[in-house]
Amino acid sequence: MSKNSHVDGVENIAFAGNAVRLSLFAFKATASKEGNAPAREESASLVLSPEAFLRTRAAFNQLFDDLLKKGVFKERPNGEAEEDKAVETAAEDTVESDGKNATIN
């Protein structure tokens, strides 16, 4: 039996107890008390061995490269974005990637 969880992002990543631990979040339907941004709630967590983390990273990198080739993301010159902003969505959200600057179309 498998369980599906909706995830909007990664809240925290840590290496502890000889494992990579990811806390995942989902947005709530209600706004947070700090403004218009939706409130977050932990939706799931993942605990990966270092080897599983490396395999997962490789799979994400391959998917990202495939999406670049299909035109879902568009590469930008390195100087066009702040160093910590590698990918921007149409809604101006940012996602970090392995040193690649891109924009979602």
VOBAKE-60326 format. One record per residue (C-alpha): chain; residue number from 0; x, y, z; residue in three letters. Coordinates in pm, 1 decimal, padded with zeros to 6 digits. Each point is the difference from the previous one (the first is absolute). Layout:
BEGIN
 chain   n       c1       c2       c3 res
     A NUM        X        Y        Z ala
...
This chain:
BEGIN
 chain   n       c1       c2       c3 res
     A   0  00000.0  00000.0  00000.0 met
     A   1  00132.3  00345.4 -00082.4 ser
     A   2 -00094.6  00335.9  00144.8 lys
     A   3  00011.5  00319.5 -00204.3 asn
     A   4  00071.3  00336.2  00159.7 ser
     A   5 -00038.2  00341.5 -00155.5 his
     A   6  00318.9  00205.1  00039.2 val
     A   7  00054.1  00365.7 -00092.6 asp
     A   8  00362.7  00014.7  00105.5 gly
     A   9  00280.1 -00086.8  00237.0 val
     A  10 -00009.7  00176.2  00335.6 glu
     A  11  00332.0 -00127.9  00130.0 asn
     A  12  00282.9 -00236.4 -00094.2 ile
     A  13  00247.4 -00131.9  00253.8 ala
     A  14  00257.2 -00272.8  00031.6 phe
     A  15 -00049.5 -00165.3  00337.9 ala
     A  16  00033.2 -00351.4  00134.7 gly
     A  17  00190.9 -00108.7 -00312.4 asn
     A  18 -00299.9  00081.3 -00222.5 ala
     A  19 -00128.5  00290.0 -00209.4 val
     A  20 -00326.3  00122.7  00149.7 arg
     A  21 -00245.1  00213.1 -00197.9 leu
     A  22 -00301.8  00172.4  00152.9 ser
     A  23 -00259.0  00064.9 -00271.4 leu
     A  24 -00285.6  00248.0  00009.5 phe
     A  25 -00333.0  00068.9 -00166.8 ala
     A  26 -00179.7  00333.6 -00012.1 phe
     A  27 -00319.9  00031.1  00201.7 lys
     A  28 -00312.3  00142.5 -00158.1 ala
     A  29  00006.5  00291.0  00248.0 thr
     A  30  00240.6  00294.2  00002.0 ala
     A  31  00272.6  00024.2  00261.1 ser
     A  32 -00015.4  00258.0  00277.3 lys
     A  33  00299.6  00180.4 -00155.3 glu
     A  34 -00180.5  00117.7 -00312.4 gly
     A  35 -00137.3 -00133.0 -00325.0 asn
     A  36  00234.3 -00297.4 -00029.3 ala
     A  37 -00169.4 -00333.1  00062.4 pro
     A  38  00079.1 -00168.5  00328.6 ala
     A  39  00216.9 -00311.1 -00011.2 arg
     A  40 -00040.8 -00328.6  00174.5 glu
     A  41  00229.8 -00300.7  00006.9 glu
     A  42 -00141.7 -00253.2 -00241.8 ser
     A  43  00262.5 -00272.8  00010.6 ala
     A  44  00359.8 -00076.3  00076.4 ser
     A  45  00260.8 -00210.5 -00175.7 leu
     A  46  00299.3 -00172.1  00151.7 val
     A  47  00255.7 -00114.0 -00257.3 leu
     A  48  00330.7 -00177.6  00028.7 ser
     A  49  00285.7  00201.4 -00152.2 pro
     A  50 -00000.9 -00240.3 -00296.2 glu
     A  51 -00375.5  00041.9 -00054.8 ala
     A  52  00039.5  00378.1  00022.2 phe
     A  53  00267.2 -00008.1 -00273.5 leu
     A  54 -00220.1 -00216.5 -00225.1 arg
     A  55 -00293.2  00238.0  00059.3 thr
     A  56  00215.5  00303.4 -00079.5 arg
     A  57  00116.6 -00162.3 -00324.5 ala
     A  58 -00362.7 -00074.2 -00096.1 ala
     A  59 -00104.8  00362.9  00066.6 phe
     A  60  00296.3  00130.7 -00200.2 asn
     A  61 -00093.0 -00225.9 -00293.4 gln
     A  62 -00363.3  00112.5  00015.1 leu
     A  63  00106.6  00365.1  00011.9 phe
     A  64  00222.6 -00049.6 -00306.2 asp
     A  65 -00287.7 -00172.8 -00184.4 asp
     A  66 -00234.6  00289.7  00083.7 leu
     A  67  00259.1  00246.5 -00131.3 leu
     A  68  00017.0 -00192.9 -00328.0 lys
     A  69 -00381.0 -00001.6 -00029.3 lys
     A  70 -00015.4  00376.2  00058.6 gly
     A  71 -00183.9 -00012.6  00332.2 val
     A  72  00293.9  00195.5  00146.7 phe
     A  73  00209.4  00253.7 -00185.4 lys
     A  74  00364.3  00057.4  00089.8 glu
     A  75  00109.0  00353.9  00077.6 arg
     A  76  00347.5  00149.6  00005.6 pro
     A  77  00162.9 -00036.5  00343.5 asn
     A  78  00019.7  00373.7  00055.7 gly
     A  79 -00371.7  00052.5 -00045.6 glu
     A  80 -00109.1 -00147.5  00334.4 ala
     A  81  00116.8  00018.5  00357.7 glu
     A  82  00231.8 -00287.4  00086.9 glu
     A  83 -00254.2 -00169.2  00225.9 asp
     A  84 -00282.8  00026.4 -00256.3 lys
     A  85  00053.7 -00277.3 -00250.7 ala
     A  86 -00356.5 -00054.9 -00120.9 val
     A  87 -00290.5  00243.0 -00006.0 glu
     A  88 -00359.1 -00100.4 -00057.5 thr
     A  89 -00252.4  00216.2 -00178.4 ala
     A  90 -00132.6  00102.6  00343.6 ala
     A  91  00349.8  00121.5  00101.9 glu
     A  92  00050.2 -00289.5  00242.8 asp
     A  93  00356.3 -00126.9  00009.5 thr
     A  94  00139.3 -00349.7  00008.6 val
     A  95  00368.5 -00083.0  00029.3 glu
     A  96  00164.9 -00235.5 -00241.6 ser
     A  97  00352.0 -00126.6 -00041.2 asp
     A  98  00150.0  00329.4 -00122.5 gly
     A  99 -00224.7  00036.1 -00306.1 lys
     A 100 -00187.4  00322.3 -00064.1 asn
     A 101 -00337.1 -00055.1 -00160.4 ala
     A 102 -00346.3  00146.3 -00036.3 thr
     A 103 -00321.8 -00197.6 -00028.3 ile
     A 104 -00201.1  00075.9 -00315.8 asn
